[in-house]
Amino acid sequence: MNCAEFRTRLHPYVDGELPVSETAAADAHGVECRACAELARSEREFRRVLRRQPRDVAPPELRARIVGRVRRQARWRSVPTSSWSADARKGIATSFRETSRHGRWCGAPAS
Ligand SMILES: [Zn+2]
């Protein structure tokens, strides 16, 4: 294996996804070539650092709000609009109008 072949296979190599024969060839090249060995070492270190990064988790309050909103929307979708009361339809129309006017939802309009 030469440097170009090694570098083409670098990512699957460091991820352990190369066939055994290619892994052996890449290992052998890394023994002979300091530059490619350093490249592989650096790539492994980068992956190790990424794995150690904390995962972003939504605060419980935000998570509960999102789950609640998704559930409400799912419930809305399962109810035919023809069964909505006149007040519900009027409220939705008002909300839509207010949202369109302000570019976003700004709370209930003043009555
Ligand atoms: Zn090399």
Boltz pocket constraint, residues with backbone or C-beta under 6 A from the ligand:
constraints:
  - pocket:
      binder: B
      contacts: [[A, 2], [A, 3], [A, 4], [A, 6], [A, 29], [A, 33], [A, 34], [A, 35], [A, 36], [A, 37]]
      max_distance: 6.0
